[in-house]
Amino acid sequence: MEMDQGLMELGVNGVSLGVQEFQEELLKACGRAHGVQEVYEAIEIVGECALENWSMDLISSLPHQTPEIWEESLRLTVEARLTHVSVYDLQVEQGRKFRGL
């Protein structure tokens, strides 16, 4: 692929995607600019590159994120065959969107 050649020539050996969640409603609730379709498109593009490392960031403990939803997100993450996953527990700060939920 042309893009991975260019990235490697620049010294890039990895990419991290800020996926956060695989559920459209939760992405909207988080105020994310991307939707689930963009997540899958990005995974496909990065998966086609011959990069040594690629990872995803997920957020746990989102309001309305049931154990079943979280399990599905983890399953989809594993299916992506990446090299690293970072999981961040939601931290709600004063004045932020989730305060009071």
C-alpha positions in Angstrom: 0.0 0.0 0.0 1.3 3.5 -0.9 0.4 5.1 2.4 2.4 2.6 4.6 5.5 3.1 2.4 5.2 6.9 3.0 4.7 6.5 6.7 7.7 4.1 7.0 9.9 6.5 5.0 9.0 9.2 7.6 10.0 6.8 10.4 6.4 6.1 11.6 6.1 2.5 12.8 2.8 2.7 14.5 -0.6 4.2 14.7 -3.1 4.6 17.6 -6.8 5.0 17.0 -9.0 6.8 19.6 -11.9 4.5 19.1 -13.4 4.9 22.6 -16.4 2.6 21.9 -18.1 0.6 19.2 -21.6 1.7 19.9 -23.0 4.7 18.0 -25.2 5.9 20.8 -22.3 6.0 23.3 -20.0 7.8 20.8 -22.7 10.4 20.4 -23.1 10.7 24.2 -19.3 11.2 24.5 -19.5 14.0 21.9 -17.2 12.2 19.5 -16.9 13.6 16.0 -16.6 10.1 14.6 -19.2 7.4 14.3 -19.0 3.6 14.2 -18.7 3.6 10.4 -15.6 5.8 10.6 -14.1 3.4 13.2 -14.5 0.4 10.9 -13.1 2.4 8.0 -10.0 3.4 10.0 -9.5 -0.1 11.3 -9.6 -1.4 7.7 -7.1 1.2 6.4 -4.7 0.7 9.3 -5.0 -3.1 9.1 -3.9 -3.0 5.4 -0.7 -1.1 6.3 2.4 -3.0 7.1 3.1 -1.1 10.3 4.9 -2.8 13.2 2.5 -1.5 15.8 -1.0 -0.3 16.0 -3.3 0.2 18.9 -6.7 1.4 20.0 -7.9 3.4 22.9 -11.1 2.4 24.6 -13.1 4.1 27.4 -14.8 2.0 30.1 -17.4 3.0 32.7 -19.4 5.2 30.3 -23.0 5.9 31.3 -25.3 3.3 29.8 -22.3 1.1 28.9 -23.6 -2.3 30.0 -21.4 -5.3 30.6 -22.7 -6.8 27.4 -21.8 -3.6 25.4 -18.4 -3.6 27.0 -17.9 -7.3 26.2 -18.9 -6.7 22.5 -16.4 -3.8 22.3 -13.6 -6.0 23.6 -14.5 -8.8 21.2 -14.4 -6.4 18.2 -11.1 -5.0 19.5 -9.6 -8.5 19.6 -10.9 -9.3 16.1 -9.0 -6.2 14.8 -5.7 -8.1 15.5 -3.8 -5.1 16.8 -0.7 -5.0 18.9 -1.8 -3.0 21.9 -5.0 -1.8 23.6 -5.2 1.1 26.1 -8.3 1.2 28.3 -9.2 4.4 30.1 -11.8 4.5 32.9 -14.1 7.4 32.4 -13.2 10.3 34.7 -15.9 13.0 34.9 -14.6 16.4 35.8 -16.6 19.4 37.0 -18.4 21.1 34.2 -18.1 18.2 31.8 -20.9 16.6 29.7 -21.4 13.5 31.9 -21.5 15.4 35.2 -24.8 14.4 37.0 -25.6 11.3 34.8 
